Amino acid sequence: MLCALELDEPCVSFRPDHPEGLRPPRQMRFEFRQERSTKSAWAFPTAAEQAALHSA
């Protein structure tokens, strides 16, 4: 009864007791992917393009 909630099932913070002690659940591994494209999908307009937009 370590959980503050009265539930019929274990709390989300429940950790099974192992001989090594209480261990958190295993998490997914983070793996870096190679970038497929080197060109960005969107970029800010250049100063010349901005001036042309606002001069009209």
mmCIF file as Biopython writes it, N, C-alpha, C and O atoms, coordinates in Angstrom:
data_model
#
loop_
_atom_site.group_PDB
_atom_site.id
_atom_site.type_symbol
_atom_site.label_atom_id
_atom_site.label_alt_id
_atom_site.label_comp_id
_atom_site.label_asym_id
_atom_site.label_entity_id
_atom_site.label_seq_id
_atom_site.pdbx_PDB_ins_code
_atom_site.Cartn_x
_atom_site.Cartn_y
_atom_site.Cartn_z
_atom_site.occupancy
_atom_site.B_iso_or_equiv
_atom_site.auth_seq_id
_atom_site.auth_asym_id
_atom_site.pdbx_PDB_model_num
ATOM 1   N N  . MET A ? 1  ? 0.824  -1.191 0.000   1.0 0.0 1  A 1 
ATOM 2   C CA . MET A ? 1  ? 0.000  0.000  0.000   1.0 0.0 1  A 1 
ATOM 3   C C  . MET A ? 1  ? 0.871  1.258  0.000   1.0 0.0 1  A 1 
ATOM 4   O O  . MET A ? 1  ? 0.673  2.149  0.826   1.0 0.0 1  A 1 
ATOM 5   N N  . LEU A ? 2  ? 1.821  1.333  -0.912  1.0 0.0 2  A 1 
ATOM 6   C CA . LEU A ? 2  ? 2.658  2.524  -1.004  1.0 0.0 2  A 1 
ATOM 7   C C  . LEU A ? 2  ? 2.022  3.601  -1.855  1.0 0.0 2  A 1 
ATOM 8   O O  . LEU A ? 2  ? 2.446  4.756  -1.822  1.0 0.0 2  A 1 
ATOM 9   N N  . CYS A ? 3  ? 1.004  3.232  -2.620  1.0 0.0 3  A 1 
ATOM 10  C CA . CYS A ? 3  ? 0.346  4.186  -3.498  1.0 0.0 3  A 1 
ATOM 11  C C  . CYS A ? 3  ? -0.684 4.992  -2.711  1.0 0.0 3  A 1 
ATOM 12  O O  . CYS A ? 3  ? -1.370 4.452  -1.843  1.0 0.0 3  A 1 
ATOM 13  N N  . ALA A ? 4  ? -0.789 6.274  -3.012  1.0 0.0 4  A 1 
ATOM 14  C CA . ALA A ? 4  ? -1.754 7.135  -2.329  1.0 0.0 4  A 1 
ATOM 15  C C  . ALA A ? 4  ? -3.172 6.930  -2.867  1.0 0.0 4  A 1 
ATOM 16  O O  . ALA A ? 4  ? -4.142 7.371  -2.251  1.0 0.0 4  A 1 
ATOM 17  N N  . LEU A ? 5  ? -3.291 6.257  -4.022  1.0 0.0 5  A 1 
ATOM 18  C CA . LEU A ? 5  ? -4.605 6.025  -4.621  1.0 0.0 5  A 1 
ATOM 19  C C  . LEU A ? 5  ? -5.124 4.655  -4.202  1.0 0.0 5  A 1 
ATOM 20  O O  . LEU A ? 5  ? -4.348 3.710  -4.055  1.0 0.0 5  A 1 
ATOM 21  N N  . GLU A ? 6  ? -6.413 4.550  -4.012  1.0 0.0 6  A 1 
ATOM 22  C CA . GLU A ? 6  ? -7.010 3.261  -3.684  1.0 0.0 6  A 1 
ATOM 23  C C  . GLU A ? 6  ? -7.468 2.598  -4.977  1.0 0.0 6  A 1 
ATOM 24  O O  . GLU A ? 6  ? -8.574 2.851  -5.454  1.0 0.0 6  A 1 
ATOM 25  N N  . LEU A ? 7  ? -6.609 1.749  -5.542  1.0 0.0 7  A 1 
ATOM 26  C CA . LEU A ? 7  ? -6.889 1.069  -6.813  1.0 0.0 7  A 1 
ATOM 27  C C  . LEU A ? 7  ? -6.865 -0.437 -6.609  1.0 0.0 7  A 1 
ATOM 28  O O  . LEU A ? 7  ? -6.257 -0.932 -5.660  1.0 0.0 7  A 1 
ATOM 29  N N  . ASP A ? 8  ? -7.529 -1.166 -7.503  1.0 0.0 8  A 1 
ATOM 30  C CA . ASP A ? 8  ? -7.511 -2.627 -7.466  1.0 0.0 8  A 1 
ATOM 31  C C  . ASP A ? 8  ? -6.319 -3.190 -8.226  1.0 0.0 8  A 1 
ATOM 32  O O  . ASP A ? 8  ? -6.117 -4.404 -8.252  1.0 0.0 8  A 1 
ATOM 33  N N  . GLU A ? 9  ? -5.538 -2.327 -8.837  1.0 0.0 9  A 1 
ATOM 34  C CA . GLU A ? 9  ? -4.389 -2.747 -9.637  1.0 0.0 9  A 1 
ATOM 35  C C  . GLU A ? 9  ? -3.169 -1.954 -9.177  1.0 0.0 9  A 1 
ATOM 36  O O  . GLU A ? 9  ? -3.320 -0.941 -8.494  1.0 0.0 9  A 1 
ATOM 37  N N  . PRO A ? 10 ? -1.967 -2.393 -9.537  1.0 0.0 10 A 1 
ATOM 38  C CA . PRO A ? 10 ? -0.769 -1.664 -9.120  1.0 0.0 10 A 1 
ATOM 39  C C  . PRO A ? 10 ? -0.736 -0.242 -9.691  1.0 0.0 10 A 1 
ATOM 40  O O  . PRO A ? 10 ? -1.225 0.008  -10.793 1.0 0.0 10 A 1 
ATOM 41  N N  . CYS A ? 11 ? -0.168 0.658  -8.943  1.0 0.0 11 A 1 
ATOM 42  C CA . CYS A ? 11 ? 0.010  2.054  -9.344  1.0 0.0 11 A 1 
ATOM 43  C C  . CYS A ? 11 ? 0.942  2.119  -10.559 1.0 0.0 11 A 1 
ATOM 44  O O  . CYS A ? 11 ? 1.697  1.179  -10.807 1.0 0.0 11 A 1 
ATOM 45  N N  . VAL A ? 12 ? 0.897  3.217  -11.313 1.0 0.0 12 A 1 
ATOM 46  C CA . VAL A ? 12 ? 1.796  3.368  -12.460 1.0 0.0 12 A 1 
ATOM 47  C C  . VAL A ? 12 ? 3.246  3.492  -12.009 1.0 0.0 12 A 1 
ATOM 48  O O  . VAL A ? 12 ? 4.157  3.240  -12.798 1.0 0.0 12 A 1 
ATOM 49  N N  . SER A ? 13 ? 3.475  3.869  -10.774 1.0 0.0 13 A 1 
ATOM 50  C CA . SER A ? 13 ? 4.838  3.982  -10.265 1.0 0.0 13 A 1 
ATOM 51  C C  . SER A ? 13 ? 5.314  2.687  -9.601  1.0 0.0 13 A 1 
ATOM 52  O O  . SER A ? 13 ? 6.387  2.671  -8.998  1.0 0.0 13 A 1 
ATOM 53  N N  . PHE A ? 14 ? 4.533  1.595  -9.701  1.0 0.0 14 A 1 
ATOM 54  C CA . PHE A ? 14 ? 4.886  0.308  -9.092  1.0 0.0 14 A 1 
ATOM 55  C C  . PHE A ? 14 ? 6.168  -0.237 -9.691  1.0 0.0 14 A 1 
ATOM 56  O O  . PHE A ? 14 ? 6.355  -0.204 -10.907 1.0 0.0 14 A 1 
ATOM 57  N N  . ARG A ? 15 ? 7.057  -0.740 -8.835  1.0 0.0 15 A 1 
ATOM 58  C CA . ARG A ? 15 ? 8.293  -1.384 -9.268  1.0 0.0 15 A 1 
ATOM 59  C C  . ARG A ? 15 ? 8.360  -2.757 -8.613  1.0 0.0 15 A 1 
ATOM 60  O O  . ARG A ? 15 ? 8.306  -2.850 -7.386  1.0 0.0 15 A 1 
ATOM 61  N N  . PRO A ? 16 ? 8.477  -3.833 -9.402  1.0 0.0 16 A 1 
ATOM 62  C CA . PRO A ? 16 ? 8.599  -5.161 -8.798  1.0 0.0 16 A 1 
ATOM 63  C C  . PRO A ? 16 ? 9.894  -5.259 -7.976  1.0 0.0 16 A 1 
ATOM 64  O O  . PRO A ? 16 ? 10.904 -4.640 -8.310  1.0 0.0 16 A 1 
ATOM 65  N N  . ASP A ? 17 ? 9.841  -6.037 -6.913  1.0 0.0 17 A 1 
ATOM 66  C CA . ASP A ? 17 ? 11.009 -6.207 -6.050  1.0 0.0 17 A 1 
ATOM 67  C C  . ASP A ? 17 ? 11.922 -7.277 -6.643  1.0 0.0 17 A 1 
ATOM 68  O O  . ASP A ? 17 ? 11.508 -8.426 -6.804  1.0 0.0 17 A 1 
ATOM 69  N N  . HIS A ? 18 ? 13.151 -6.910 -6.968  1.0 0.0 18 A 1 
ATOM 70  C CA . HIS A ? 18 ? 14.157 -7.826 -7.492  1.0 0.0 18 A 1 
ATOM 71  C C  . HIS A ? 18 ? 15.255 -7.989 -6.449  1.0 0.0 18 A 1 
ATOM 72  O O  . HIS A ? 18 ? 15.371 -7.157 -5.549  1.0 0.0 18 A 1 
ATOM 73  N N  . PRO A ? 19 ? 16.056 -9.033 -6.547  1.0 0.0 19 A 1 
ATOM 74  C CA . PRO A ? 19 ? 17.170 -9.179 -5.604  1.0 0.0 19 A 1 
ATOM 75  C C  . PRO A ? 19 ? 18.124 -7.979 -5.630  1.0 0.0 19 A 1 
ATOM 76  O O  . PRO A ? 19 ? 18.739 -7.652 -4.616  1.0 0.0 19 A 1 
ATOM 77  N N  . GLU A ? 20 ? 18.246 -7.323 -6.794  1.0 0.0 20 A 1 
ATOM 78  C CA . GLU A ? 20 ? 19.127 -6.158 -6.904  1.0 0.0 20 A 1 
ATOM 79  C C  . GLU A ? 20 ? 18.462 -4.889 -6.371  1.0 0.0 20 A 1 
ATOM 80  O O  . GLU A ? 20 ? 19.121 -3.856 -6.255  1.0 0.0 20 A 1 
ATOM 81  N N  . GLY A ? 21 ? 17.203 -4.946 -6.054  1.0 0.0 21 A 1 
ATOM 82  C CA . GLY A ? 21 ? 16.482 -3.781 -5.564  1.0 0.0 21 A 1 
ATOM 83  C C  . GLY A ? 21 ? 15.387 -3.379 -6.546  1.0 0.0 21 A 1 
ATOM 84  O O  . GLY A ? 21 ? 15.132 -4.075 -7.528  1.0 0.0 21 A 1 
ATOM 85  N N  . LEU A ? 22 ? 14.757 -2.269 -6.274  1.0 0.0 22 A 1 
ATOM 86  C CA . LEU A ? 22 ? 13.681 -1.781 -7.133  1.0 0.0 22 A 1 
ATOM 87  C C  . LEU A ? 22 ? 14.282 -1.133 -8.375  1.0 0.0 22 A 1 
ATOM 88  O O  . LEU A ? 22 ? 15.106 -0.224 -8.276  1.0 0.0 22 A 1 
ATOM 89  N N  . ARG A ? 23 ? 13.867 -1.601 -9.525  1.0 0.0 23 A 1 
ATOM 90  C CA . ARG A ? 23 ? 14.405 -1.088 -10.781 1.0 0.0 23 A 1 
ATOM 91  C C  . ARG A ? 23 ? 13.303 -0.437 -11.587 1.0 0.0 23 A 1 
ATOM 92  O O  . ARG A ? 23 ? 12.188 -0.958 -11.628 1.0 0.0 23 A 1 
ATOM 93  N N  . PRO A ? 24 ? 13.582 0.700  -12.239 1.0 0.0 24 A 1 
ATOM 94  C CA . PRO A ? 24 ? 12.568 1.290  -13.124 1.0 0.0 24 A 1 
ATOM 95  C C  . PRO A ? 24 ? 12.379 0.420  -14.362 1.0 0.0 24 A 1 
ATOM 96  O O  . PRO A ? 24 ? 13.273 -0.357 -14.699 1.0 0.0 24 A 1 
ATOM 97  N N  . PRO A ? 25 ? 11.246 0.528  -15.045 1.0 0.0 25 A 1 
ATOM 98  C CA . PRO A ? 25 ? 11.038 -0.271 -16.250 1.0 0.0 25 A 1 
ATOM 99  C C  . PRO A ? 25 ? 12.025 0.137  -17.340 1.0 0.0 25 A 1 
ATOM 100 O O  . PRO A ? 25 ? 12.500 1.273  -17.372 1.0 0.0 25 A 1 
ATOM 101 N N  . ARG A ? 26 ? 12.321 -0.795 -18.219 1.0 0.0 26 A 1 
ATOM 102 C CA . ARG A ? 26 ? 13.241 -0.508 -19.326 1.0 0.0 26 A 1 
ATOM 103 C C  . ARG A ? 26 ? 12.620 0.512  -20.254 1.0 0.0 26 A 1 
ATOM 104 O O  . ARG A ? 26 ? 11.414 0.494  -20.503 1.0 0.0 26 A 1 
ATOM 105 N N  . GLN A ? 27 ? 13.446 1.395  -20.760 1.0 0.0 27 A 1 
ATOM 106 C CA . GLN A ? 27 ? 12.983 2.416  -21.676 1.0 0.0 27 A 1 
ATOM 107 C C  . GLN A ? 27 ? 13.497 2.128  -23.076 1.0 0.0 27 A 1 
ATOM 108 O O  . GLN A ? 27 ? 14.460 1.384  -23.262 1.0 0.0 27 A 1 
ATOM 109 N N  . MET A ? 28 ? 12.833 2.734  -24.060 1.0 0.0 28 A 1 
ATOM 110 C CA . MET A ? 28 ? 13.270 2.543  -25.433 1.0 0.0 28 A 1 
ATOM 111 C C  . MET A ? 28 ? 14.622 3.200  -25.637 1.0 0.0 28 A 1 
ATOM 112 O O  . MET A ? 28 ? 14.952 4.190  -24.985 1.0 0.0 28 A 1 
ATOM 113 N N  . ARG A ? 29 ? 15.390 2.642  -26.540 1.0 0.0 29 A 1 
ATOM 114 C CA . ARG A ? 29 ? 16.683 3.220  -26.878 1.0 0.0 29 A 1 
ATOM 115 C C  . ARG A ? 29 ? 16.493 4.359  -27.852 1.0 0.0 29 A 1 
ATOM 116 O O  . ARG A ? 29 ? 15.611 4.321  -28.709 1.0 0.0 29 A 1 
ATOM 117 N N  . PHE A ? 30 ? 17.325 5.370  -27.715 1.0 0.0 30 A 1 
ATOM 118 C CA . PHE A ? 30 ? 17.300 6.500  -28.625 1.0 0.0 30 A 1 
ATOM 119 C C  . PHE A ? 30 ? 18.397 6.303  -29.652 1.0 0.0 30 A 1 
ATOM 120 O O  . PHE A ? 30 ? 19.571 6.208  -29.296 1.0 0.0 30 A 1 
ATOM 121 N N  . GLU A ? 31 ? 18.027 6.241  -30.924 1.0 0.0 31 A 1 
ATOM 122 C CA . GLU A ? 31 ? 19.006 6.048  -31.982 1.0 0.0 31 A 1 
ATOM 123 C C  . GLU A ? 31 ? 18.895 7.185  -32.976 1.0 0.0 31 A 1 
ATOM 124 O O  . GLU A ? 31 ? 17.798 7.572  -33.379 1.0 0.0 31 A 1 
ATOM 125 N N  . PHE A ? 32 ? 20.039 7.713  -33.364 1.0 0.0 32 A 1 
ATOM 126 C CA . PHE A ? 32 ? 20.070 8.792  -34.340 1.0 0.0 32 A 1 
ATOM 127 C C  . PHE A ? 32 ? 19.926 8.215  -35.744 1.0 0.0 32 A 1 
ATOM 128 O O  . PHE A ? 32 ? 20.508 7.179  -36.065 1.0 0.0 32 A 1 
ATOM 129 N N  . ARG A ? 33 ? 19.138 8.902  -36.580 1.0 0.0 33 A 1 
ATOM 130 C CA . ARG A ? 33 ? 18.984 8.485  -37.967 1.0 0.0 33 A 1 
ATOM 131 C C  . ARG A ? 33 ? 19.830 9.386  -38.850 1.0 0.0 33 A 1 
ATOM 132 O O  . ARG A ? 33 ? 20.089 10.544 -38.520 1.0 0.0 33 A 1 
ATOM 133 N N  . GLN A ? 34 ? 20.245 8.847  -39.949 1.0 0.0 34 A 1 
ATOM 134 C CA . GLN A ? 34 ? 20.951 9.655  -40.926 1.0 0.0 34 A 1 
ATOM 135 C C  . GLN A ? 34 ? 19.937 10.546 -41.631 1.0 0.0 34 A 1 
ATOM 136 O O  . GLN A ? 34 ? 18.855 10.092 -42.003 1.0 0.0 34 A 1 
ATOM 137 N N  . GLU A ? 35 ? 20.284 11.792 -41.810 1.0 0.0 35 A 1 
ATOM 138 C CA . GLU A ? 35 ? 19.387 12.706 -42.516 1.0 0.0 35 A 1 
ATOM 139 C C  . GLU A ? 35 ? 19.298 12.291 -43.978 1.0 0.0 35 A 1 
ATOM 140 O O  . GLU A ? 35 ? 20.312 11.997 -44.610 1.0 0.0 35 A 1 
ATOM 141 N N  . ARG A ? 36 ? 18.097 12.270 -44.504 1.0 0.0 36 A 1 
ATOM 142 C CA . ARG A ? 36 ? 17.910 11.850 -45.889 1.0 0.0 36 A 1 
ATOM 143 C C  . ARG A ? 36 ? 18.114 12.984 -46.870 1.0 0.0 36 A 1 
ATOM 144 O O  . ARG A ? 36 ? 18.529 12.760 -48.008 1.0 0.0 36 A 1 
ATOM 145 N N  . SER A ? 37 ? 17.824 14.200 -46.436 1.0 0.0 37 A 1 
ATOM 146 C CA . SER A ? 37 ? 18.023 15.325 -47.346 1.0 0.0 37 A 1 
ATOM 147 C C  . SER A ? 37 ? 18.823 16.393 -46.631 1.0 0.0 37 A 1 
ATOM 148 O O  . SER A ? 37 ? 18.736 16.545 -45.412 1.0 0.0 37 A 1 
ATOM 149 N N  . THR A ? 38 ? 19.588 17.116 -47.391 1.0 0.0 38 A 1 
ATOM 150 C CA . THR A ? 38 ? 20.393 18.165 -46.787 1.0 0.0 38 A 1 
ATOM 151 C C  . THR A ? 38 ? 19.766 19.536 -46.994 1.0 0.0 38 A 1 
ATOM 152 O O  . THR A ? 38 ? 20.230 20.526 -46.430 1.0 0.0 38 A 1 
ATOM 153 N N  . LYS A ? 39 ? 18.721 19.594 -47.793 1.0 0.0 39 A 1 
ATOM 154 C CA . LYS A ? 39 ? 18.055 20.855 -48.060 1.0 0.0 39 A 1 
ATOM 155 C C  . LYS A ? 39 ? 16.837 20.993 -47.151 1.0 0.0 39 A 1 
ATOM 156 O O  . LYS A ? 39 ? 16.049 20.056 -47.020 1.0 0.0 39 A 1 
ATOM 157 N N  . SER A ? 40 ? 16.682 22.143 -46.531 1.0 0.0 40 A 1 
ATOM 158 C CA . SER A ? 40 ? 15.547 22.332 -45.635 1.0 0.0 40 A 1 
ATOM 159 C C  . SER A ? 40 ? 14.260 22.467 -46.443 1.0 0.0 40 A 1 
ATOM 160 O O  . SER A ? 40 ? 14.279 22.884 -47.601 1.0 0.0 40 A 1 
ATOM 161 N N  . ALA A ? 41 ? 13.162 22.114 -45.822 1.0 0.0 41 A 1 
ATOM 162 C CA . ALA A ? 41 ? 11.864 22.159 -46.491 1.0 0.0 41 A 1 
ATOM 163 C C  . ALA A ? 41 ? 11.348 23.588 -46.596 1.0 0.0 41 A 1 
ATOM 164 O O  . ALA A ? 41 ? 10.540 23.894 -47.473 1.0 0.0 41 A 1 
ATOM 165 N N  . TRP A ? 42 ? 11.808 24.464 -45.707 1.0 0.0 42 A 1 
ATOM 166 C CA . TRP A ? 42 ? 11.325 25.842 -45.707 1.0 0.0 42 A 1 
ATOM 167 C C  . TRP A ? 42 ? 12.420 26.730 -45.159 1.0 0.0 42 A 1 
ATOM 168 O O  . TRP A ? 42 ? 13.165 26.325 -44.267 1.0 0.0 42 A 1 
ATOM 169 N N  . ALA A ? 43 ? 12.523 27.937 -45.686 1.0 0.0 43 A 1 
ATOM 170 C CA . ALA A ? 43 ? 13.519 28.888 -45.194 1.0 0.0 43 A 1 
ATOM 171 C C  . ALA A ? 43 ? 12.912 30.280 -45.218 1.0 0.0 43 A 1 
ATOM 172 O O  . ALA A ? 43 ? 11.992 30.550 -45.990 1.0 0.0 43 A 1 
ATOM 173 N N  . PHE A ? 44 ? 13.427 31.166 -44.369 1.0 0.0 44 A 1 
ATOM 174 C CA . PHE A ? 44 ? 12.972 32.548 -44.369 1.0 0.0 44 A 1 
ATOM 175 C C  . PHE A ? 44 ? 13.378 33.216 -45.673 1.0 0.0 44 A 1 
ATOM 176 O O  . PHE A ? 44 ? 14.436 32.896 -46.216 1.0 0.0 44 A 1 
ATOM 177 N N  . PRO A ? 45 ? 12.575 34.129 -46.188 1.0 0.0 45 A 1 
ATOM 178 C CA . PRO A ? 45 ? 12.960 34.829 -47.414 1.0 0.0 45 A 1 
ATOM 179 C C  . PRO A ? 45 ? 14.188 35.708 -47.160 1.0 0.0 45 A 1 
ATOM 180 O O  . PRO A ? 45 ? 14.409 36.193 -46.050 1.0 0.0 45 A 1 
ATOM 181 N N  . THR A ? 46 ? 14.958 35.892 -48.191 1.0 0.0 46 A 1 
ATOM 182 C CA . THR A ? 46 ? 16.136 36.751 -48.081 1.0 0.0 46 A 1 
ATOM 183 C C  . THR A ? 46 ? 15.689 38.200 -47.923 1.0 0.0 46 A 1 
ATOM 184 O O  . THR A ? 46 ? 14.514 38.522 -48.099 1.0 0.0 46 A 1 
ATOM 185 N N  . ALA A ? 47 ? 16.636 39.064 -47.590 1.0 0.0 47 A 1 
ATOM 186 C CA . ALA A ? 47 ? 16.318 40.485 -47.429 1.0 0.0 47 A 1 
ATOM 187 C C  . ALA A ? 47 ? 15.802 41.073 -48.738 1.0 0.0 47 A 1 
ATOM 188 O O  . ALA A ? 47 ? 14.878 41.886 -48.733 1.0 0.0 47 A 1 
ATOM 189 N N  . ALA A ? 48 ? 16.392 40.665 -49.855 1.0 0.0 48 A 1 
ATOM 190 C CA . ALA A ? 48 ? 15.957 41.177 -51.160 1.0 0.0 48 A 1 
ATOM 191 C C  . ALA A ? 48 ? 14.521 40.724 -51.467 1.0 0.0 48 A 1 
ATOM 192 O O  . ALA A ? 48 ? 13.720 41.494 -51.997 1.0 0.0 48 A 1 
ATOM 193 N N  . GLU A ? 49 ? 14.205 39.459 -51.126 1.0 0.0 49 A 1 
ATOM 194 C CA . GLU A ? 49 ? 12.851 38.954 -51.369 1.0 0.0 49 A 1 
ATOM 195 C C  . GLU A ? 49 ? 11.830 39.674 -50.475 1.0 0.0 49 A 1 
ATOM 196 O O  . GLU A ? 49 ? 10.719 39.961 -50.919 1.0 0.0 49 A 1 
ATOM 197 N N  . GLN A ? 50 ? 12.196 39.962 -49.237 1.0 0.0 50 A 1 
ATOM 198 C CA . GLN A ? 50 ? 11.302 40.689 -48.343 1.0 0.0 50 A 1 
ATOM 199 C C  . GLN A ? 50 ? 11.067 42.110 -48.830 1.0 0.0 50 A 1 
ATOM 200 O O  . GLN A ? 50 ? 9.942  42.609 -48.789 1.0 0.0 50 A 1 
ATOM 201 N N  . ALA A ? 51 ? 12.144 42.770 -49.298 1.0 0.0 51 A 1 
ATOM 202 C CA . ALA A ? 51 ? 12.008 44.130 -49.812 1.0 0.0 51 A 1 
ATOM 203 C C  . ALA A ? 51 ? 11.108 44.158 -51.029 1.0 0.0 51 A 1 
ATOM 204 O O  . ALA A ? 51 ? 10.306 45.077 -51.192 1.0 0.0 51 A 1 
ATOM 205 N N  . ALA A ? 52 ? 11.235 43.142 -51.899 1.0 0.0 52 A 1 
ATOM 206 C CA . ALA A ? 52 ? 10.394 43.089 -53.099 1.0 0.0 52 A 1 
ATOM 207 C C  . ALA A ? 52 ? 8.933  42.877 -52.731 1.0 0.0 52 A 1 
ATOM 208 O O  . ALA A ? 52 ? 8.050  43.422 -53.393 1.0 0.0 52 A 1 
ATOM 209 N N  . LEU A ? 53 ? 8.660  42.096 -51.688 1.0 0.0 53 A 1 
ATOM 210 C CA . LEU A ? 53 ? 7.284  41.864 -51.250 1.0 0.0 53 A 1 
ATOM 211 C C  . LEU A ? 53 ? 6.632  43.132 -50.709 1.0 0.0 53 A 1 
ATOM 212 O O  . LEU A ? 53 ? 5.450  43.373 -50.955 1.0 0.0 53 A 1 
ATOM 213 N N  . HIS A ? 54 ? 7.380  43.932 -49.986 1.0 0.0 54 A 1 
ATOM 214 C CA . HIS A ? 54 ? 6.806  45.103 -49.314 1.0 0.0 54 A 1 
ATOM 215 C C  . HIS A ? 54 ? 6.910  46.385 -50.132 1.0 0.0 54 A 1 
ATOM 216 O O  . HIS A ? 54 ? 6.340  47.403 -49.737 1.0 0.0 54 A 1 
ATOM 217 N N  . SER A ? 55 ? 7.609  46.369 -51.244 1.0 0.0 55 A 1 
ATOM 218 C CA . SER A ? 55 ? 7.746  47.582 -52.050 1.0 0.0 55 A 1 
ATOM 219 C C  . SER A ? 55 ? 6.573  47.778 -52.988 1.0 0.0 55 A 1 
ATOM 220 O O  . SER A ? 55 ? 6.367  48.884 -53.489 1.0 0.0 55 A 1 
ATOM 221 N N  . ALA A ? 56 ? 5.813  46.752 -53.234 1.0 0.0 56 A 1 
ATOM 222 C CA . ALA A ? 56 ? 4.712  46.852 -54.200 1.0 0.0 56 A 1 
ATOM 223 C C  . ALA A ? 56 ? 3.502  47.543 -53.623 1.0 0.0 56 A 1 
ATOM 224 O O  . ALA A ? 56 ? 2.495  47.704 -54.313 1.0 0.0 56 A 1 
#
